[in-house]
Amino acid sequence: MKEKSNESAENYLETILILSEKLPVVRSVDVANELDFKKSSVSIAMKNLREKNHITMTDAGYIYLTESGRAIAEMIYDRHKTISKGLTALGVSKETADNDACRIEHVISEESFDAIKNYLAKMNEK
């Protein structure tokens, strides 16, 4: 069952995960630049994520996902990639598919997501 989280927190965690795959270290300024948010907004969000034990931050400001933060981020990122891939397979433009996946990934039930994922896997086998 999906852990109770909110869309904003999920987006931040997903962004930290994606940035950690591209950069040697992730800092708040990197998250702010990626999301085009004010540094002050990101700072508040990072404080909230630390309080929920989804991230840790070093004295130098480097952000690391905790086990729970990584689990949420990976789940959301998997949903994003799968939904986006499914929509593009249906003929939706990549940009629209990515934008729609970004919204759908937070509200879709586990049952519906699993059904979509299984369906796409079967289609890829053919």
VEXLUMDREN-415252 format. One record per residue (C-alpha): residue number from 1; x, y, z. Coordinates in steps of 0.02 Angstrom, whole numbers, plus 32768, in hexadecimal, padded with zeros to 4 digits. Layout:
N
+------+------+------+------+
! finu !    X !    Y !    Z !
+------+------+------+------+
!  NUM !    X !    Y !    Z !
...
+------+------+------+------+
//
This chain:
126
+------+------+------+------+
! finu !    X !    Y !    Z !
+------+------+------+------+
!    1 ! 8000 ! 8000 ! 8000 !
!    2 ! 803D ! 80AD ! 7FD2 !
!    3 ! 8080 ! 810F ! 8066 !
!    4 ! 801C ! 81AD ! 8088 !
!    5 ! 807A ! 823C ! 803B !
!    6 ! 804C ! 82D8 ! 7FDE !
!    7 ! 8067 ! 8305 ! 7F2A !
!    8 ! 80E2 ! 8390 ! 7F50 !
!    9 ! 814F ! 8321 ! 7FBD !
!   10 ! 8148 ! 8297 ! 7F3A !
!   11 ! 8180 ! 8312 ! 7EB3 !
!   12 ! 8212 ! 834D ! 7F1D !
!   13 ! 8249 ! 829B ! 7F44 !
!   14 ! 823A ! 8268 ! 7E8D !
!   15 ! 82A1 ! 8300 ! 7E59 !
!   16 ! 8329 ! 82D8 ! 7ED9 !
!   17 ! 8330 ! 8225 ! 7E96 !
!   18 ! 833F ! 825F ! 7DE1 !
!   19 ! 83C3 ! 82E2 ! 7E0D !
!   20 ! 8426 ! 8262 ! 7E73 !
!   21 ! 8435 ! 81F9 ! 7DD4 !
!   22 ! 847D ! 828E ! 7D75 !
!   23 ! 84E4 ! 82EB ! 7DF7 !
!   24 ! 856C ! 82B5 ! 7E70 !
!   25 ! 850D ! 830C ! 7EFE !
!   26 ! 8462 ! 835F ! 7F0A !
!   27 ! 8448 ! 8405 ! 7F61 !
!   28 ! 83AC ! 846E ! 7F7E !
!   29 ! 83E3 ! 84E7 ! 7EF7 !
!   30 ! 83E7 ! 8456 ! 7E7A !
!   31 ! 8335 ! 8426 ! 7EA8 !
!   32 ! 82FD ! 84DD ! 7E9B !
!   33 ! 834D ! 84EE ! 7DEF !
!   34 ! 8303 ! 844A ! 7DB0 !
!   35 ! 8252 ! 8474 ! 7DE9 !
!   36 ! 8262 ! 8530 ! 7DC7 !
!   37 ! 8230 ! 8555 ! 7E7C !
!   38 ! 8272 ! 85D8 ! 7EF3 !
!   39 ! 82FE ! 859C ! 7F63 !
!   40 ! 8299 ! 85D1 ! 7FFC !
!   41 ! 8209 ! 855E ! 7FC9 !
!   42 ! 827F ! 84CD ! 7FAE !
!   43 ! 82D2 ! 84EF ! 8056 !
!   44 ! 822A ! 84DF ! 80AF !
!   45 ! 8202 ! 843F ! 8050 !
!   46 ! 82AC ! 83F4 ! 807C !
!   47 ! 828C ! 841B ! 8134 !
!   48 ! 81E4 ! 83C1 ! 8129 !
!   49 ! 8233 ! 832A ! 80D1 !
!   50 ! 82BB ! 8322 ! 8157 !
!   51 ! 8237 ! 8326 ! 81E0 !
!   52 ! 81DE ! 8294 ! 818C !
!   53 ! 8285 ! 8239 ! 817E !
!   54 ! 827B ! 822F ! 80C0 !
!   55 ! 8322 ! 8289 ! 80A7 !
!   56 ! 83C0 ! 82B2 ! 8105 !
!   57 ! 842C ! 834A ! 80E9 !
!   58 ! 84E4 ! 835E ! 810F !
!   59 ! 852E ! 83FC ! 815B !
!   60 ! 8569 ! 8426 ! 80AA !
!   61 ! 84B4 ! 8420 ! 806E !
!   62 ! 84BD ! 837D ! 800E !
!   63 ! 8415 ! 8324 ! 8006 !
!   64 ! 8403 ! 8268 ! 8011 !
!   65 ! 8365 ! 8200 ! 8009 !
!   66 ! 8344 ! 818F ! 809E !
!   67 ! 82FF ! 80E0 ! 8084 !
!   68 ! 824C ! 8120 ! 8092 !
!   69 ! 826F ! 81B6 ! 8023 !
!   70 ! 82C0 ! 8149 ! 7F9F !
!   71 ! 822D ! 80CF ! 7FA2 !
!   72 ! 81B1 ! 815C ! 7F82 !
!   73 ! 821E ! 81AD ! 7EFE !
!   74 ! 823A ! 810A ! 7EA0 !
!   75 ! 8181 ! 80DF ! 7EA5 !
!   76 ! 814F ! 818A ! 7E5F !
!   77 ! 81D9 ! 8187 ! 7DDB !
!   78 ! 81A5 ! 80D8 ! 7DA3 !
!   79 ! 80F1 ! 8112 ! 7D95 !
!   80 ! 8128 ! 81AC ! 7D33 !
!   81 ! 8191 ! 814A ! 7CB7 !
!   82 ! 810E ! 80C1 ! 7C9F !
!   83 ! 807A ! 8137 ! 7C89 !
!   84 ! 80DC ! 81A8 ! 7C15 !
!   85 ! 8114 ! 8113 ! 7BAC !
!   86 ! 8061 ! 80D2 ! 7BA3 !
!   87 ! 801C ! 817A ! 7B6D !
!   88 ! 80A1 ! 8191 ! 7AE6 !
!   89 ! 807A ! 80E1 ! 7AA8 !
!   90 ! 7FC6 ! 811B ! 7A91 !
!   91 ! 8002 ! 81AC ! 7A25 !
!   92 ! 800D ! 8237 ! 7AA7 !
!   93 ! 809E ! 82AF ! 7A8D !
!   94 ! 8132 ! 8296 ! 7B02 !
!   95 ! 811B ! 8341 ! 7B52 !
!   96 ! 8062 ! 8326 ! 7B74 !
!   97 ! 8080 ! 8274 ! 7BAF !
!   98 ! 8104 ! 82B1 ! 7C2B !
!   99 ! 8095 ! 833D ! 7C6B !
!  100 ! 7FFF ! 82CA ! 7C7F !
!  101 ! 8068 ! 8240 ! 7CCF !
!  102 ! 80A7 ! 82C0 ! 7D4E !
!  103 ! 7FF5 ! 82DC ! 7D88 !
!  104 ! 7FB3 ! 822A ! 7D78 !
!  105 ! 8046 ! 81DA ! 7DD5 !
!  106 ! 800B ! 8224 ! 7E7A !
!  107 ! 7F54 ! 81F3 ! 7E75 !
!  108 ! 7F4B ! 814C ! 7E1B !
!  109 ! 7F22 ! 80B6 ! 7E88 !
!  110 ! 7F9F ! 802A ! 7E9C !
!  111 ! 7F23 ! 7FB2 ! 7E4B !
!  112 ! 7F0B ! 801F ! 7DB0 !
!  113 ! 7FC5 ! 8041 ! 7DA0 !
!  114 ! 7FEF ! 7F88 ! 7DAC !
!  115 ! 7F6C ! 7F60 ! 7D27 !
!  116 ! 7FB6 ! 7FE3 ! 7CB1 !
!  117 ! 8066 ! 7FA6 ! 7CD1 !
!  118 ! 8035 ! 7EF0 ! 7CB1 !
!  119 ! 7FD6 ! 7F20 ! 7C14 !
!  120 ! 806A ! 7F81 ! 7BCE !
!  121 ! 80DE ! 7EEF ! 7BF6 !
!  122 ! 806C ! 7E78 ! 7B95 !
!  123 ! 8065 ! 7EF2 ! 7B02 !
!  124 ! 8123 ! 7EFA ! 7AFF !
!  125 ! 812C ! 7E3B ! 7AF6 !
!  126 ! 80C7 ! 7E39 ! 7A55 !
+------+------+------+------+
//
